[in-house]
Amino acid sequence: MPNSLGDASLPAYMTVRTADDRRRVAGRAVSWTALDWAVVLYAIFVALVAVVWAVPKWPHILAGHAALVVALLFLPSRGAAWEEPGLNESPWRSSVRRTVRFFRYTYPALLLTLFFEEVSLTVNAAAAGAPYWFETYLYNADRMLFGGVPAVMLSQAGNVILDEVMHAFHFSYYILIIGGIIIAWNGERGDRTPGRGFQTTITCMMLGFFLSYVWYPFLPARGPWEHPEVMAGLRAFGSGWIFTPLLKLIMAGASVSGACFPSAHVSGTWALTFGLYAANRRAAVVMGMVAMGLSVACVYLRYHHAVDVFAGFAVAAVAAVVGYAVTRRSRA
């Protein structure tokens, strides 16, 4: 029986279909944004690090990152007809479509936890024989700049109330990331989602994280809180009321040893804040003040050396410059 092309030859029909599929996939890759390419390049980078240095579970990392790149090729295109509501669309279908559309645009942020947790496998990759070799330089830099270890100096001068405030600032990391993305998505009043500055915001944020993560296999270092000789004799933080116990619970299950310099908490939140300025300036100013508290909390809570924070801020500035440059057209 002839196929839809009027050709009774199944092989010829399949050849045409295969060519069409390839063109469709290639067309999606061509339509990728700078952010999509950043995700792919970072995934390839981590896979190469895993393979070259044969890190633990490297076959799983290679397979997982290959699957991620392939999956991106099959994501529905941005701005396509599927985003528009159908005629007489039911409320539940409209809600599902809006939700899928939101996650289609924000998918890179969903990968952050996975990317961060796999750092535990790649940290020390380039210096397996000298684990965490870089942290000595961080202590020396802190002492040269401040005459001591700021993580010790700050926290020793605190009290139970300040402890709770600092833990709240550190917890604000999650609020800043989620809230910043939602604010940028909604844009200014009257904007059609995603808001005009959304692509700049999320691109800057993801670049802020990626440009910190890429250093961890080569500059492994732990924070002061992981050094018994530094922690010995220091006062214990108060039990707190809400944020102190909550953050302790989170850190017990999600912290990664050696992912210290630059601080990704600082680089990611500040890059997001800089990017958000393109979408909502007032919100960016407020978030900048919170990000400043988070930066101090990273040192106060002994998670980071002071130079980690400065390096994180520098990374955020670079990410913002690049992010604004590659998303200029989306803000037009």
C-alpha positions in Angstrom: 0.0 0.0 0.0 1.4 3.4 -0.9 2.5 5.6 2.0 1.6 9.3 2.5 4.3 10.3 0.0 2.7 8.3 -2.8 5.6 5.9 -2.8 5.1 2.2 -2.2 8.7 1.8 -1.0 8.8 1.7 2.8 12.6 2.3 2.9 12.3 5.4 0.8 9.5 6.7 3.1 11.6 6.0 6.2 14.6 7.8 4.7 12.5 10.9 4.1 11.0 10.7 7.6 14.5 10.3 9.2 15.8 13.3 7.3 12.8 15.3 8.4 13.4 14.3 12.0 17.1 15.3 11.8 16.2 18.7 10.4 13.7 19.2 13.2 16.2 18.3 15.8 18.9 20.5 14.2 16.4 23.3 14.0 15.8 23.1 17.7 19.5 23.3 18.4 19.8 26.4 16.2 17.0 28.0 18.2 18.7 27.5 21.5 19.3 30.5 23.6 22.7 31.4 25.1 21.4 29.9 28.3 20.7 26.5 26.6 24.2 26.5 25.2 25.7 27.4 28.6 23.9 24.3 30.2 25.1 22.1 27.4 28.7 23.3 27.6 28.8 22.9 31.4 27.3 19.4 31.1 30.1 18.5 28.5 32.7 20.1 30.7 31.8 18.0 33.8 31.5 14.9 31.7 35.1 15.5 30.4 36.4 16.1 33.8 34.8 12.9 35.0 36.2 10.8 32.2 39.7 12.3 32.0 40.3 12.0 35.7 38.2 8.8 36.2 36.3 10.3 39.1 34.0 8.0 41.2 30.9 7.0 39.2 32.3 8.6 36.0 30.2 6.3 33.7 27.1 7.4 35.4 28.1 11.1 35.1 28.9 10.6 31.4 25.6 8.8 30.7 23.6 11.2 32.7 25.0 14.3 31.0 24.7 12.7 27.5 21.0 12.0 28.3 20.6 15.6 29.4 22.0 17.0 26.2 19.8 14.7 24.1 16.7 15.6 26.2 17.3 19.3 25.5 17.1 18.6 21.8 13.6 17.3 22.3 12.2 20.1 24.5 9.3 22.0 22.9 10.4 25.2 21.2 10.0 28.5 23.0 7.4 30.8 21.5 5.7 28.0 19.5 2.0 27.5 19.1 1.7 25.1 22.1 2.2 28.1 24.4 -1.0 29.8 23.3 -4.3 28.9 24.8 -6.6 26.8 22.6 -10.2 27.9 21.7 -12.5 27.2 24.6 -9.7 25.8 26.6 -10.8 24.4 29.9 -9.4 26.0 33.1 -7.5 22.9 34.1 -5.9 22.5 30.7 -5.0 26.2 30.8 -3.4 25.8 34.2 -1.4 22.7 33.1 -0.2 24.6 30.0 0.9 27.6 32.0 2.8 25.4 34.5 4.5 23.4 31.7 5.4 26.6 30.0 6.9 28.1 33.2 9.1 25.0 33.8 10.1 24.9 30.1 11.6 28.4 30.5 13.1 27.8 34.0 14.4 24.2 33.6 18.1 25.3 34.1 17.3 26.3 37.7 15.8 22.8 38.3 19.2 21.3 37.4 21.1 23.3 40.0 20.7 20.9 42.9 21.9 18.0 40.7 24.8 19.9 39.3 25.9 21.0 42.8 25.6 17.6 44.4 27.7 15.9 41.7 30.5 18.3 42.7 31.1 15.9 45.5 32.3 13.4 42.9 34.5 15.8 40.8 36.1 17.9 43.6 39.8 17.1 43.9 39.6 15.5 40.4 42.8 17.3 39.2 44.7 16.8 42.4 43.6 13.5 43.9 47.0 13.0 45.5 46.7 16.4 47.3 43.1 16.7 48.4 41.9 20.2 49.4 45.3 21.6 48.7 44.0 25.1 47.9 42.6 25.9 51.4 46.0 26.8 52.9 46.2 29.7 50.4 42.7 30.9 51.5 43.7 30.9 55.2 46.9 32.8 54.3 44.9 35.3 52.2 42.4 35.9 55.0 45.2 36.5 57.5 47.0 38.8 55.3 43.9 40.9 54.6 42.3 40.9 58.0 45.0 40.0 60.5 43.2 36.8 61.4 40.5 34.4 60.2 37.3 36.4 59.8 35.1 33.3 60.2 36.5 33.0 63.7 36.6 36.7 64.5 33.0 37.4 63.4 31.3 34.4 65.0 33.2 34.7 68.3 31.8 38.3 68.6 28.2 37.1 68.1 25.4 36.0 70.4 22.3 33.8 70.1 20.1 36.5 68.5 22.7 37.4 65.9 23.2 33.6 65.3 19.6 33.3 64.4 19.7 36.4 62.2 22.7 35.1 60.3 21.1 31.7 59.8 18.1 33.4 58.5 20.2 35.4 56.0 21.9 32.2 54.9 18.5 30.5 54.4 17.4 33.4 52.3 19.5 31.9 49.5 16.5 29.7 48.6 14.1 32.5 48.8 16.3 34.8 46.6 16.6 32.1 43.9 13.0 31.1 43.8 11.6 34.6 44.4 14.0 36.2 41.9 13.0 33.8 39.1 9.3 34.3 39.8 9.6 38.1 39.9 11.5 38.2 36.6 9.0 35.8 35.0 6.1 38.1 35.9 8.0 41.2 34.8 6.6 44.7 35.2 2.9 45.2 35.4 1.2 44.6 32.0 4.1 42.4 30.7 3.3 39.1 29.0 5.1 36.3 30.7 8.0 35.8 30.6 8.8 39.4 31.5 11.1 41.4 29.3 14.1 40.9 31.6 13.5 37.3 32.5 16.0 35.8 30.1 18.7 38.2 31.3 17.9 37.3 35.0 18.1 33.6 34.7 21.1 33.6 32.3 23.1 35.8 34.7 22.1 33.6 37.6 23.1 30.3 35.9 26.4 31.7 34.6 27.1 32.8 38.2 26.7 29.3 39.4 28.5 27.7 36.5 31.5 30.0 36.7 32.0 29.0 40.3 31.4 25.3 39.8 34.1 25.0 37.1 36.8 25.8 39.6 36.0 23.2 42.2 37.8 20.2 40.5 41.0 22.4 40.3 40.9 24.5 43.4 39.5 22.2 46.1 39.1 23.8 49.5 36.9 23.3 52.6 35.4 25.9 54.7 36.6 26.7 58.3 33.6 24.7 59.8 35.2 21.5 58.4 38.5 22.0 60.2 38.6 20.6 63.8 41.8 22.6 64.6 40.0 25.9 63.7 36.7 25.0 65.4 38.4 23.8 68.6 37.6 26.3 71.4 35.1 28.3 69.4 31.7 29.0 71.0 28.9 26.8 69.7 26.1 28.6 67.9 22.9 29.0 69.9 20.1 26.4 69.4 18.0 29.2 67.8 14.3 29.1 67.2 13.5 28.6 63.5 16.4 29.2 61.0 19.3 27.9 63.1 17.9 24.3 63.4 16.4 24.4 59.9 19.7 25.4 58.3 21.6 22.8 60.4 19.2 20.2 59.1 19.7 21.3 55.5 23.5 21.5 55.7 23.7 18.0 57.3 22.1 16.5 54.2 23.1 18.8 51.3 26.6 20.3 52.0 29.4 19.3 49.6 32.9 19.2 51.1 35.5 21.1 49.0 33.2 23.3 47.1 34.3 26.5 48.8 36.1 28.8 46.4 34.5 30.8 44.9 31.3 30.8 47.0 28.5 29.7 44.7 26.0 30.9 47.1 27.4 34.4 46.7 28.1 34.3 43.0 24.6 32.8 42.2 22.6 35.2 44.3 24.5 38.3 43.3 24.4 37.4 39.6 20.7 36.9 39.9 20.4 40.3 41.6 22.4 42.0 38.9 20.3 40.3 36.2 17.0 41.1 38.0 17.9 44.8 37.6 16.8 44.4 34.0 13.4 43.1 35.0 12.5 44.9 38.2 14.9 47.5 39.6 13.1 48.0 42.9 13.1 44.2 43.6 16.7 44.0 42.6 17.7 46.7 45.2 15.8 44.9 48.0 17.3 41.5 47.0 20.7 43.1 46.9 20.4 44.1 50.5 19.4 40.6 51.4 22.3 39.2 49.3 24.6 41.4 51.3 23.4 39.8 54.5 23.8 36.4 53.0 27.4 37.2 52.0 28.3 38.1 55.6 26.4 35.1 56.9 28.6 32.8 54.8 31.6 33.9 56.8 29.9 34.4 60.1 28.6 30.8 60.1 32.1 29.5 59.2 31.0 28.0 56.0 33.4 30.1 53.9 36.6 32.1 54.1 36.2 35.8 53.5 38.1 35.6 50.2 35.6 33.0 49.0 32.9 35.7 49.3 35.0 38.3 47.4 35.7 35.8 44.7 32.1 34.9 44.5 31.1 38.5 44.0 33.7 38.9 41.3 32.4 35.9 39.5 28.9 37.4 39.8 30.1 40.6 38.2 31.6 38.7 35.3 28.5 36.6 34.9 26.3 39.7 34.8 28.5 41.4 32.1 28.4 38.2 29.9 24.7 37.6 30.7 23.6 41.1 29.7 25.7 40.9 26.5 24.3 37.6 25.3 20.6 38.5 26.1 20.6 42.0 24.7 18.1 41.0 22.0 15.6 39.6 24.5 15.3 42.9 26.2 14.6 44.9 23.1 
